[in-house]
Amino acid sequence: MTDAPVTDLFIIGGGINGCGIARDAAGRGLSVTLAEMNDLASATSSASTKLFHGGLRYLEYFEFRLVREALIEREVLLKAMPHISWPMRFVLPFHKDMRFDSETPASKLLTTFMPWMRGRRPAWLIRLGLFLYDSLGQRGILPGTAKLDLSRDPAGRPLKDKFQTAFEYSDCWIEDARLVVLNARDAQARGASILTRTEVTSAERRAGHWVIRTKNRATGAEQDHRARMLVNAGGPWVADVLHQKLGLSSRENVRLVRGSHIVVPKLFDHGRCYFFQGSDGRIIFAIPYEQDFTLIGTTDADHPDPDTAPVCTEAEQDYLADFASQYFKQPLSRNDVVWTYSGVRPLYDDGASSATAATREYVLTLDQAKAPLLNVFGGKMTTYRKLAEAVLAKIGEVFPQLPSDWTAGVALPGGDFAVEDVEKLKAKLAADYPFLTAYWTGRMIRAYGTEAWEVLGAAKTAADLGQDFGATITARELDWAIAREWVRSGDDYLWRRTKLGLRLDEAQRAAVDAYIQGKAAQLAA
């Protein structure tokens, strides 16, 4: 029998659900250990479309509860993290050729009662959907829907001339991987132990507790942990954890759906996003990205297994480029793509006929035999905090008299300022560190918020920040990321904590990786 101390919760998985649960639980006084086999947000949670949104297209599937919860949650989250999330307006161009996905419940209903529509999306139907979108949520910050004349509005300039009308509505941008890290940091500040690059190799019930064996993937060291309750938030690996690591059977399962994105040079100058509808009934977004680029996505395709790395295939690149070219005057091809990424969404397997139709609802199962086990199936970025609250409600069946919900309105690290004060914060940082360029100032506030001053410290010149790696990356910032944000490789920093890999060449990226790995080795010694 291991003599390891007993914690209340052991959480498997360092994506947004695992880290959100860890933060909520630690804030209620539970002792928490979280193990992630790779870097935080290394899978699904860094490969999203980067949106806090209600899911306009889910209305066609009549998922009103999910959409309402997500719509209300947008502003709750926005207020807690105004540095890494911000409001965005979405432009939905209209034309008479728009079609439903023929498999949606809305399409089937209209086909039954209005067969002459033949799957079309008429203007009145889009207006109705946007009216519901405005009405289901509680908006205090985000403006409502408007109609645009694209012959006059700047949003019409990049589009083909056949698009004369558009509808505009609100949702929010989110820096997804930073969201995960900030939840982990806040959980740690409240007492949680966050173990990265630590794989759970097995877990079993013994004498009313879970005994969990982990392996450090960097050193190979193995360790036993004990916990009163186990939370399986393995994301794409949730079923693998359940069946292989725990040796348990379950009828619940996930449907793995690959979502791929392409990044191209900037296609338009304004700060709004486009919502494009295809003749096949699918939709994609074209979003301003990292100031000099445009992000286009996503696809929906079934994925074979979690251990097969998701890749944006050439066919998917062609599909996204061709889809966007139906709208933009400037045609796109695979040759325009500067970067791609792809992630696997672990959707709850509800038996839907297609990946697109699979539900985005989350499902929680609690097994209280001997030592309790809670499994998390599905979920989406926008509702991660509500999912964590739902998990804690179930945990309350095991740990009675837990404090009530607390995370709504509580800022994440660096987010302790008002949504409308972003520009004021940038101005103050620029005044305090006059050597910063405008781009550098904006990047620091958007990444670190009020913690930007702590990152920059007492520097009077750029040279005081140490080695310059290019694209405003300095040794001082890398040291911060290593010490405070679990960064252990160049990819951790360049593609998850930031997206600055887009601005460096291969030699510069290698220099960043070498510096980080050298520092990380010193910490491990």
C-alpha positions in Angstrom: 0.0 0.0 0.0 1.4 3.4 -1.0 1.8 5.9 1.8 1.3 8.9 -0.5 -0.9 11.6 1.1 -4.5 11.6 0.1 -6.0 14.5 -1.9 -9.7 15.1 -2.4 -9.6 15.1 -6.2 -7.2 13.8 -8.8 -7.9 15.2 -12.2 -6.7 13.5 -15.4 -6.4 16.0 -18.3 -4.9 19.5 -18.6 -7.3 21.0 -21.2 -9.9 23.6 -20.5 -12.3 21.3 -18.8 -9.6 19.8 -16.5 -8.1 23.1 -15.6 -11.5 24.8 -15.1 -12.6 22.0 -12.8 -9.3 22.3 -10.8 -9.7 26.0 -10.4 -13.3 25.8 -9.2 -12.6 22.9 -6.9 -9.5 24.4 -5.3 -11.4 27.7 -4.8 -14.0 25.7 -2.7 -11.3 24.3 -0.4 -10.8 20.9 -1.9 -7.2 19.6 -2.3 -6.6 19.0 -6.0 -3.9 17.3 -8.1 -4.1 17.6 -11.9 -1.9 15.5 -14.3 -1.5 16.3 -18.0 0.6 14.0 -20.1 1.9 16.7 -22.4 1.8 20.5 -22.2 -1.3 22.3 -20.9 -3.8 22.9 -23.8 -1.6 20.7 -26.1 -4.5 19.1 -27.9 -8.1 20.3 -28.4 -7.9 23.4 -26.2 -5.3 25.1 -28.4 -6.9 24.1 -31.7 -10.3 25.8 -31.5 -11.7 28.6 -33.8 -10.8 31.0 -30.9 -14.4 32.1 -30.2 -16.6 32.5 -27.2 -19.9 32.1 -29.0 -23.4 30.9 -28.5 -23.3 28.8 -31.6 -25.6 30.4 -34.1 -25.8 27.3 -36.3 -26.8 25.1 -33.3 -30.2 26.8 -33.4 -30.9 24.7 -36.6 -30.4 21.6 -34.4 -32.9 23.1 -31.8 -30.2 23.0 -29.1 -31.8 26.0 -27.4 -30.6 25.2 -23.8 -26.9 24.9 -25.0 -27.1 28.1 -27.0 -28.8 30.1 -24.2 -26.2 28.9 -21.7 -23.4 29.9 -24.0 -24.9 33.2 -24.9 -25.3 34.2 -21.3 -21.8 32.9 -20.5 -20.1 35.1 -23.1 -20.3 38.3 -21.0 -19.5 36.5 -17.7 -16.3 35.3 -19.2 -15.5 38.5 -21.0 -15.6 40.4 -17.7 -13.2 37.9 -16.1 -10.6 38.0 -18.8 -10.7 41.3 -20.8 -7.1 40.9 -21.8 -7.4 37.6 -23.6 -11.0 37.9 -24.7 -12.7 40.8 -26.5 -16.0 41.6 -28.3 -16.1 41.0 -32.0 -18.8 41.7 -34.7 -19.7 39.0 -37.1 -20.8 39.8 -40.7 -23.1 37.3 -42.3 -23.4 38.1 -46.1 -26.8 37.1 -47.6 -27.6 35.8 -51.0 -30.5 33.8 -52.4 -28.5 30.6 -52.9 -28.0 29.9 -49.2 -28.9 26.4 -48.2 -29.5 24.4 -45.0 -27.6 21.3 -44.1 -30.4 18.9 -45.2 -29.9 16.8 -42.1 -30.7 19.5 -39.5 -34.0 19.3 -37.7 -34.9 22.8 -38.9 -34.3 21.8 -42.5 -36.4 18.7 -42.2 -39.2 20.6 -40.5 -39.3 23.3 -43.2 -39.0 20.7 -46.0 -42.1 19.1 -44.6 -44.2 22.2 -44.2 -42.7 24.4 -47.0 -41.4 22.0 -49.6 -41.1 24.8 -52.2 -38.2 26.3 -50.2 -36.0 23.2 -51.1 -33.5 23.8 -48.4 -33.1 27.5 -48.9 -32.2 30.0 -46.1 -34.4 33.0 -46.9 -33.7 36.4 -45.3 -36.7 36.1 -42.9 -35.3 32.8 -41.6 -31.9 34.3 -40.9 -33.6 37.3 -39.2 -35.6 34.9 -37.0 -32.4 33.0 -36.1 -30.6 36.2 -35.2 -33.6 37.5 -33.2 -33.5 34.3 -31.2 -29.7 34.7 -30.8 -30.2 38.2 -29.4 -33.1 37.2 -27.2 -31.9 34.0 -25.6 -28.8 35.6 -24.1 -28.5 38.4 -21.6 -26.6 41.3 -23.3 -25.1 44.1 -21.3 -21.9 44.8 -23.2 -22.4 43.2 -26.6 -24.6 45.1 -29.2 -27.4 43.4 -31.0 -28.0 42.5 -34.6 -27.9 45.0 -37.4 -28.5 45.0 -41.1 -25.7 46.2 -43.4 -25.7 47.7 -46.9 -22.5 46.1 -48.3 -22.3 48.6 -51.1 -21.6 51.3 -48.5 -20.2 49.4 -45.5 -16.4 48.7 -45.4 -17.2 45.1 -44.8 -18.4 44.8 -48.4 -15.1 45.9 -50.0 -13.3 42.5 -49.8 -16.4 40.6 -51.0 -17.7 39.9 -54.4 -20.1 42.4 -55.8 -23.1 40.0 -55.8 -23.2 40.4 -52.0 -25.2 43.5 -51.3 -26.8 42.8 -48.0 -25.5 41.3 -44.7 -26.5 40.9 -41.1 -24.2 41.7 -38.3 -24.2 40.2 -34.8 -22.0 39.9 -31.8 -19.8 37.2 -30.3 -16.4 37.2 -28.6 -12.8 36.2 -29.5 -10.7 34.2 -27.0 -7.1 33.2 -26.8 -7.9 29.6 -26.1 -4.6 28.2 -24.9 -3.9 31.2 -22.6 -7.4 30.6 -21.1 -6.3 27.1 -20.1 -3.0 28.3 -18.6 -4.6 31.1 -16.6 -7.2 28.7 -15.2 -4.3 26.4 -14.2 -2.4 29.3 -12.6 -5.4 30.4 -10.6 -6.0 26.8 -9.5 -2.3 26.6 -8.4 -2.6 29.9 -6.5 -5.6 28.4 -4.6 -3.6 25.3 -3.6 -3.9 22.9 -6.5 -0.9 20.8 -7.7 -0.5 21.1 -11.5 1.7 18.3 -13.0 2.5 18.7 -16.7 4.2 16.1 -18.9 3.0 13.6 -16.3 1.1 10.6 -17.8 -1.3 8.5 -15.8 -0.3 4.9 -16.5 -2.9 3.2 -14.3 -5.4 3.8 -11.5 -7.3 1.4 -9.3 -9.6 1.5 -6.3 -8.0 0.3 -3.1 -9.5 0.5 0.4 -11.9 3.3 -0.5 -9.4 5.4 -2.4 -8.0 5.7 -5.8 -4.3 4.8 -6.2 -3.0 6.5 -9.3 0.4 5.7 -10.9 2.0 8.5 -12.9 5.1 8.7 -15.1 7.1 11.8 -15.7 7.6 11.9 -19.4 10.7 14.0 -19.2 12.6 12.0 -16.5 10.8 8.6 -16.6 10.3 8.8 -12.8 7.2 7.0 -11.6 5.1 8.1 -8.6 2.0 6.9 -6.8 -0.8 9.3 -5.7 -3.9 8.7 -3.6 -7.2 10.5 -4.0 -10.7 10.2 -2.6 -12.2 10.9 -6.0 -11.0 10.7 -9.6 -12.1 13.0 -12.4 -11.5 11.9 -15.9 -11.3 15.0 -18.1 -9.1 13.4 -20.7 -10.8 15.1 -23.7 -10.1 13.0 -26.8 -8.6 10.3 -24.5 -11.5 10.2 -22.0 -12.7 6.8 -23.3 -9.1 5.5 -23.4 -8.6 6.5 -19.8 -11.8 4.9 -18.8 -11.2 1.6 -20.6 -7.4 1.2 -20.8 -6.0 3.1 -17.8 -8.8 2.3 -15.3 -9.9 -1.0 -16.9 -13.6 -0.2 -16.6 -16.4 -0.7 -19.1 -19.0 1.9 -20.0 -21.7 2.5 -22.6 -20.8 6.2 -22.7 -18.3 7.2 -25.5 -17.0 10.1 -27.4 -17.2 10.9 -31.1 -13.8 12.3 -32.2 -14.3 15.1 -34.8 -11.4 16.8 -36.5 -11.6 20.5 -37.0 -9.0 22.0 -39.3 -8.0 25.7 -39.9 -5.8 27.6 -42.3 -4.0 30.9 -41.8 -3.4 33.2 -44.8 -2.0 36.8 -45.1 -4.5 39.4 -44.1 -7.5 39.6 -46.5 -9.2 42.7 -45.1 -8.4 45.7 -42.9 -11.3 46.0 -40.6 -11.6 44.2 -37.3 -14.8 42.2 -38.0 -15.2 38.5 -38.6 -17.1 36.9 -41.5 -19.6 34.1 -41.1 -19.9 32.4 -44.5 -22.6 29.9 -45.5 -21.9 27.3 -48.2 -24.2 25.8 -50.8 -23.7 22.5 -49.0 -25.3 24.0 -45.8 -22.0 24.2 -43.9 -20.5 27.3 -42.4 -17.0 28.7 -41.9 -15.5 31.8 -40.3 -12.9 34.2 -41.7 -11.4 36.0 -38.7 -8.8 38.8 -38.3 -5.8 37.0 -36.7 -2.6 38.2 -35.1 -3.0 41.6 -36.8 -1.3 40.5 -40.1 -3.3 37.4 -41.0 -6.7 35.9 -41.5 -7.9 32.7 -39.9 -10.3 30.5 -41.9 -12.1 27.5 -40.5 -13.3 25.0 -39.6 -14.0 21.6 -41.1 -15.9 18.8 -39.4 -14.6 15.3 -40.1 -14.7 12.1 -38.1 -11.2 11.2 -36.7 -10.0 7.6 -36.2 -8.4 7.7 -32.8 -6.9 10.2 -30.3 -3.3 8.9 -30.7 -3.4 9.8 -34.4 -2.2 13.4 -34.6 -4.7 15.6 -36.4 -3.4 17.3 -39.5 -5.1 19.8 -41.8 -5.0 17.7 -45.0 -4.4 19.1 -48.4 -8.0 18.3 -49.2 -9.2 20.3 -46.2 -6.9 23.2 -47.2 -8.4 23.2 -50.7 -11.9 23.0 -49.3 -11.5 26.0 -47.0 -9.7 28.0 -49.6 -12.4 27.3 -52.2 -15.2 28.0 -49.7 -13.7 31.4 -48.8 -13.1 32.2 -52.5 -16.9 31.9 -53.1 -17.1 35.1 -51.1 -13.9 37.1 -51.4 -12.9 39.0 -54.5 -9.3 37.8 -54.0 -9.3 34.1 -54.8 -7.4 31.8 -52.4 -5.6 28.6 -53.0 -3.4 26.2 -51.0 -0.4 28.3 -52.1 -1.6 31.2 -49.9 -1.6 29.2 -46.7 1.2 30.2 -44.3 0.1 27.9 -41.4 -2.4 25.3 -40.6 -3.6 23.7 -37.4 -6.1 20.9 -36.6 -7.6 19.7 -33.4 -9.8 16.8 -32.3 -13.1 17.7 -30.6 -14.3 15.0 -28.2 -18.0 15.3 -28.7 -20.4 13.1 -26.8 -21.4 10.3 -29.1 -25.2 10.7 -29.5 -25.4 8.5 -32.6 -25.7 11.5 -35.0 -25.5 10.7 -38.7 -22.6 13.2 -39.3 -19.8 14.9 -37.5 -21.4 18.2 -38.1 -24.7 17.1 -36.5 -23.1 15.6 -33.4 -24.2 17.4 -30.2 -22.0 20.0 -28.5 -23.7 19.3 -25.2 -21.6 17.9 -22.4 -22.5 14.7 -20.4 -21.2 13.9 -16.9 -21.4 10.5 -15.4 -20.7 9.7 -11.7 -19.8 6.2 -10.5 -19.8 6.1 -6.7 -18.8 2.4 -6.3 -16.1 2.2 -3.5 -14.1 5.3 -4.6 -16.0 7.8 -6.8 -15.2 8.4 -10.5 -16.6 11.3 -12.5 -16.2 11.2 -16.4 -16.5 14.3 -18.5 -17.8 13.7 -22.1 -18.0 16.5 -24.6 -18.3 20.2 -23.9 -17.2 23.4 -25.7 -14.9 26.3 -24.9 -17.6 28.8 -24.2 -19.3 26.7 -21.5 -16.2 25.4 -19.7 -17.0 27.4 -16.5 -20.6 26.2 -16.4 -19.4 22.6 -17.0 -17.0 23.0 -14.0 -19.9 24.2 -11.9 -22.0 21.2 -13.0 -19.0 18.9 -12.1 -18.8 20.5 -8.6 -22.5 20.0 -8.1 -22.0 16.3 -8.7 -18.9 16.3 -6.6 -21.1 17.7 -3.9 -22.8 14.3 -3.7 -19.4 12.9 -2.5 -18.2 16.0 -0.5 -21.3 17.4 1.2 -21.4 21.0 2.4 -19.2 22.4 -0.3 -19.2 26.2 -0.7 -21.5 27.5 -3.4 -20.6 28.5 -7.0 -18.0 31.3 -6.9 -16.2 31.7 -10.3 -18.7 34.1 -12.0 -17.2 37.6 -12.0 -13.8 36.5 -10.5 -11.0 37.7 -12.7 -8.3 35.3 -14.0 -4.7 36.4 -13.5 -4.1 39.7 -15.3 -7.8 40.3 -16.0 -8.5 42.6 -13.0 -9.6 45.6 -15.1 -12.8 46.7 -16.9 -13.5 45.5 -20.5 -13.7 49.1 -21.7 -10.3 50.0 -20.2 -8.0 48.0 -22.5 -6.9 51.2 -24.4 -6.2 53.0 -21.1 -4.1 50.0 -19.9 -2.1 50.1 -23.2 -1.5 53.8 -22.8 -0.3 53.4 -19.2 2.1 50.6 -20.2 3.5 52.7 -23.1 4.0 55.6 -20.7 5.8 53.4 -18.1 8.0 51.7 -20.7 8.5 54.2 -23.5 10.9 51.9 -25.4 8.0 49.6 -26.3 6.6 49.8 -29.9 2.8 50.1 -30.3 2.7 46.5 -31.5 4.8 45.3 -28.5 2.6 47.3 -26.1 -0.6 45.8 -27.5 0.8 42.3 -27.4 1.9 42.5 -23.8 -1.6 43.8 -22.6 -3.4 41.2 -24.7 -1.2 38.4 -23.3 -0.7 39.4 -19.7 -3.1 42.3 -18.8 -2.2 43.9 -15.6 0.6 41.4 -15.1 2.5 43.0 -18.0 4.3 45.2 -15.5 5.5 42.2 -13.6 6.8 40.6 -16.8 8.7 43.7 -17.8 9.9 44.5 -14.3 12.3 47.4 -13.8 13.5 47.6 -17.4 14.4 51.0 -18.6 15.4 49.9 -22.1 14.8 47.0 -24.4 18.4 45.8 -23.6 17.4 45.4 -19.9 15.1 42.6 -21.0 18.0 40.4 -22.1 18.5 38.5 -25.3 16.3 39.6 -28.3 14.9 36.6 -30.1 12.9 38.6 -32.7 9.2 39.6 -32.9 9.5 41.3 -29.5 10.4 38.1 -27.7 13.0 38.6 -25.0 14.8 36.5 -22.4 12.9 38.2 -19.6 9.5 37.1 -21.0 10.7 33.6 -21.7 12.0 33.3 -18.1 8.6 34.4 -16.9 6.8 31.8 -19.1 9.2 29.1 -17.9 8.8 30.0 -14.2 5.1 30.9 -14.2 3.4 29.2 -17.1 4.9 25.6 -17.3 6.7 26.4 -20.6 9.3 23.7 -21.3 9.8 23.8 -25.1 9.7 26.3 -28.0 6.4 25.0 -29.2 4.8 25.6 -25.7 5.7 29.3 -26.0 5.6 30.0 -29.8 2.3 28.1 -30.6 0.3 27.9 -27.4 1.2 30.7 -24.9 1.6 32.9 -28.0 1.3 32.5 -31.8 4.7 34.3 -32.4 5.9 31.3 -34.3 4.2 32.9 -37.2 6.6 35.8 -37.1 9.9 33.9 -36.8 12.0 32.0 -39.2 13.2 28.5 -38.6 16.5 29.6 -37.1 14.8 32.0 -34.7 12.3 29.4 -33.6 15.2 27.0 -32.9 17.0 29.6 -30.8 13.9 30.1 -28.7 13.5 26.4 -28.2 17.2 26.0 -27.2 16.9 28.8 -24.7 13.8 27.4 -23.1 15.1 23.8 -23.0 18.3 25.0 -21.4 16.5 26.9 -18.7 14.1 24.1 -18.1 17.0 21.6 -17.7 18.5 24.0 -15.0 15.2 23.9 -13.1 15.0 20.1 -13.3 18.6 19.7 -12.0 
